[in-house]
């Protein structure tokens, strides 16, 4: 899935209008994307318009009690994965970049 920022937002200076962002996953209906600093943060989906709605086949989806969606590739779907990533635990960091690089490379092959 690829999204673009709808309009400039002072609360999110790390995002650029008209810049395409690859959605890495969905967490409580928010999009996890690599921001302009290359960090995988969560952003409200309302900030974006979807440019390409195709989702990777390897995403595992689940729904919370209120119907909110969670979807990630299996290696990024473990409880606490992103806490480990942001705590700079080497296994999580290596896994994250391997999965993201594979995803980005597959998009380049399609383009």
C-alpha positions in Angstrom: 0.0 0.0 0.0 1.3 3.4 -0.9 -0.1 6.7 0.5 0.5 10.4 0.2 0.1 13.2 2.7 -3.2 15.1 2.0 -1.9 18.4 3.3 0.9 19.9 5.3 0.3 19.4 9.1 2.4 21.3 11.7 2.0 18.4 14.1 3.9 16.1 11.7 6.9 18.1 10.3 8.6 14.8 9.5 6.2 14.2 6.5 6.3 15.8 3.1 3.3 16.6 0.9 3.2 14.7 -2.4 5.9 12.3 -1.1 4.8 8.7 -1.6 5.1 6.6 1.5 5.0 2.8 1.7 2.8 1.5 4.4 4.8 -1.1 6.4 1.8 -2.1 8.5 -1.4 -1.1 10.2 -1.8 -0.7 13.9 -5.1 0.2 15.5 -6.1 1.6 12.0 -3.0 3.9 12.0 -0.4 3.5 9.2 3.2 2.7 10.1 5.4 4.3 7.5 9.1 5.4 7.2 9.0 9.1 7.8 11.4 11.6 6.2 14.0 10.7 8.9 13.7 7.0 8.0 12.0 6.1 11.3 9.0 3.7 11.3 6.4 5.7 13.1 2.6 5.4 13.4 0.5 8.2 11.8 -3.3 8.6 11.7 -4.7 7.2 8.4 -6.8 10.4 8.0 -3.6 12.3 7.1 -3.2 10.3 3.9 -4.9 9.5 0.7 -4.3 6.0 -0.7 -2.4 6.0 -4.0 -2.1 2.2 -4.3 -4.3 0.1 -2.1 -2.5 -3.2 -2.9 -1.5 -4.9 0.3 1.3 -7.5 0.5 0.0 -11.0 0.6 2.2 -11.8 3.6 0.4 -9.5 5.9 -1.4 -11.1 8.8 -4.6 -9.2 9.8 -6.4 -9.1 13.1 -9.2 -7.0 14.5 -9.5 -5.5 18.0 -12.6 -5.5 20.2 -13.7 -2.2 18.6 -13.1 -3.4 15.0 -9.7 -1.6 14.7 -7.4 -3.4 12.3 -3.8 -4.6 12.9 -1.8 -5.9 9.9 1.9 -6.7 9.5 4.1 -9.2 7.8 4.6 -12.2 10.2 8.2 -11.3 11.3 7.0 -7.8 12.4 3.8 -9.1 14.0 5.1 -10.4 17.2 3.9 -8.7 20.4 6.5 -6.2 21.5 8.4 -6.2 18.2 8.5 -2.4 17.7 9.3 -1.9 21.4 12.4 -4.1 20.8 13.1 -2.2 17.6 13.0 1.2 19.3 15.1 -0.2 22.2 17.7 -1.0 19.5 17.7 -4.7 20.1 19.8 -6.1 17.3 17.6 -9.0 16.3 14.5 -6.7 15.9 16.5 -4.1 14.0 18.0 -6.7 11.6 14.6 -8.3 11.1 12.9 -5.0 10.5 15.3 -3.8 7.9 15.4 -7.2 6.1 11.6 -7.2 5.7 11.4 -3.5 4.7 14.2 -3.8 2.2 12.6 -6.9 0.7 9.3 -5.0 0.4 10.9 -1.9 -1.1 12.9 -4.0 -3.6 9.7 -5.8 -4.7 8.1 -2.5 -5.4 11.0 -1.4 -7.5 10.8 -4.6 -9.5 7.1 -3.9 -10.3 7.7 -0.2 -11.3 
